[in-house]
Amino acid sequence: MDMTANSFSTLHQKQGLLKDELEKKSQEKEYIEDVSNELELADDDDLIPYKIGDSFLHLPLEEVMQLLEANKEEVGKGVEEIVEKMEANEVVMSSLKVELYAKFGKAINLEV
C-alpha cells in the first residue's frame, strides 16, 4: 500500500477522534454555561457545593462563579485547539486526496 494512503487513513482516524473530543468539550462548555445561568438565581449568602477532584466543597457564590468562568475559558481554549488541529488535518488530507486520486483515479474512494 502507498504511504500517501496510509497517511490519509491515519489522518482520517485522527479526525474522528478529534470530532468526538470536540463534541465532549462542547457539551462540557454548554453544561458550565447552564450551571452559571442557574446560579445567577442563587442568593449571594448561599454556600454552593463545587466539585474539585473527587470532593465537594461548599464555597461562596462569588467564588464558584469565578471558578466556573475560569473553567469555561479553559474548555473554550480546548475547543479552539481541537478545531485548529482539525482544520490543519483537513488541509493535509485535501492535498493527499489530490495525490491519491491522481495516482489511482476512480479505483479509490476517499469520500466519507
Beta strands, then each sheet from edge to edge (+ up, - down):
strand 1: 47-52
strand 2: 55-60
sheet 1: 1+ 2-
end
